[in-house]
Amino acid sequence: MLNYRYASEEDCALILRFIKELAAYEKLSEQVVATEELLREWIFEKKKAKVLFACDGDEPVGFTLFFHNFSTFLGRAGIYLEDLFVRPEYRNRGCGKGLLRKLAQIAVERGCGRLEWSCLDWNRPSIDFYLSMGAVPMDDWTTFRLTGETLQGMAAGRP
């Protein structure tokens, strides 16, 4: 039977391990620069995100990291799901569905207007899973990003 718990500051190493497992699955390991210290600072000290674990007994087998965003059209906050990962040996056992259900419950309890996330275009198993849950892809939207030197340049007024 699965149970769920929020991460505590003592879980930073575990959170980082899940992030690295997710990055390996997504073939993006080289992009992980997070450290336990950064996670401690941003998740627990600055309180910019929350982490929820799915556990089989006491063993964490999946995780999700989420935070609030805001919809000007709805005039209320939403929840943005940054990461959801279930260890391969626990897939197809209701763990991912359980994590999404918990996030939906949190969104409803907090009066949020929506729960949203992104998925890599090649990740057909996840896309099919999300569609089976009733999620709707936002085909009319493209995600844009500024990072690194481009972000620094923009902040400094360089084009």
C-alpha positions in Angstrom: 0.0 0.0 0.0 1.4 3.4 -1.0 1.5 6.3 1.4 2.7 9.9 0.8 4.7 12.3 2.7 6.2 15.7 2.3 10.0 16.0 2.2 11.8 17.4 5.1 15.2 19.2 5.1 16.9 15.9 6.0 15.7 14.5 2.6 17.9 16.8 0.4 20.2 13.8 -0.6 17.2 11.7 -1.4 15.6 14.6 -3.5 18.9 15.0 -5.4 19.0 11.3 -6.0 15.5 11.3 -7.5 16.4 14.4 -9.6 19.4 12.5 -11.0 17.4 9.4 -11.7 14.8 11.5 -13.6 17.6 13.3 -15.5 19.1 10.0 -16.6 15.7 8.8 -17.8 15.2 12.0 -19.8 18.8 11.7 -21.1 19.6 15.1 -19.5 22.1 14.1 -16.8 24.7 16.6 -18.0 22.2 19.4 -17.2 22.0 18.6 -13.5 23.9 21.2 -11.5 21.7 21.1 -8.3 23.4 20.2 -5.1 22.0 19.2 -1.7 23.0 22.7 -0.5 21.1 24.5 -3.3 18.0 22.3 -2.7 18.1 23.0 1.0 18.4 26.7 0.4 15.6 27.0 -2.3 13.2 24.4 -1.1 13.4 24.6 2.7 14.9 28.0 3.5 13.4 30.2 0.8 10.3 27.9 0.5 10.1 28.1 -3.3 8.9 24.6 -3.9 7.5 21.5 -2.2 8.5 17.9 -2.6 6.1 15.0 -2.1 7.2 11.4 -1.9 5.3 8.2 -2.7 6.4 5.5 -0.4 6.0 1.7 -0.3 6.1 1.3 3.4 9.0 3.4 4.5 10.8 3.2 1.1 10.4 6.3 -1.2 9.7 5.0 -4.7 8.5 8.2 -6.5 8.6 11.9 -6.0 7.1 15.1 -7.3 8.4 18.6 -7.0 5.8 21.4 -7.4 5.2 25.1 -6.7 2.6 27.8 -7.2 2.2 29.8 -10.3 -0.5 32.3 -11.1 -3.1 32.7 -13.8 -4.1 36.3 -14.5 -7.1 35.0 -16.6 -8.4 32.9 -13.7 -7.3 35.5 -11.1 -5.9 32.8 -8.8 -2.9 30.6 -8.2 -2.3 27.2 -9.8 0.1 24.4 -9.1 3.0 23.8 -11.5 4.3 20.3 -11.4 8.0 20.6 -12.2 9.0 16.9 -11.8 7.2 13.6 -11.4 9.3 10.5 -11.3 8.6 6.9 -10.3 11.4 4.4 -10.1 11.0 1.8 -13.0 10.3 -1.2 -10.7 7.3 0.7 -9.3 5.7 1.8 -12.5 2.3 0.5 -13.5 1.3 0.1 -9.8 -0.6 3.3 -9.4 2.2 5.3 -7.9 2.3 8.0 -10.6 -1.5 8.2 -10.6 -1.4 8.5 -6.8 1.1 11.3 -6.9 -1.0 13.2 -9.5 -4.2 12.6 -7.4 -2.4 14.0 -4.3 -1.4 17.1 -6.3 -5.0 17.5 -7.5 -6.2 17.3 -4.0 -3.7 19.9 -2.8 -4.8 22.2 -5.7 -8.4 21.8 -4.8 -7.8 22.3 -1.0 -5.8 25.5 -1.8 -8.5 26.8 -4.1 -6.2 26.7 -7.1 -7.5 27.1 -10.6 -5.4 24.5 -12.3 -2.6 21.9 -12.2 -0.2 22.0 -15.1 3.1 20.6 -16.2 5.3 20.0 -19.3 6.4 16.7 -20.8 9.1 16.0 -23.3 7.7 15.4 -26.8 9.5 12.1 -27.2 8.2 10.7 -23.9 5.3 8.7 -25.3 4.8 6.5 -22.2 4.3 9.6 -20.0 2.2 11.4 -22.6 -0.1 8.3 -22.9 -0.3 8.1 -19.1 -1.3 11.8 -18.8 -3.9 11.5 -21.6 -5.4 8.5 -19.8 -5.8 10.6 -16.7 -7.8 13.2 -18.7 -5.0 15.8 -19.0 -5.2 18.0 -22.1 -2.1 18.9 -24.1 -1.6 22.6 -24.7 -0.8 22.4 -28.4 -1.1 26.1 -29.0 1.7 27.0 -26.6 5.5 26.9 -26.9 7.7 27.0 -23.8 10.5 29.7 -24.0 13.5 29.8 -21.7 16.3 32.2 -20.8 19.3 30.6 -18.9 23.0 31.1 -18.3 24.7 33.9 -20.2 21.6 34.8 -22.1 19.7 35.4 -18.9 22.6 37.4 -17.4 22.7 39.5 -20.6 19.0 40.2 -20.6 19.2 41.3 -16.9 22.1 43.6 -17.8 20.2 45.1 -20.7 22.1 43.4 -23.5 19.9 42.0 -26.3 
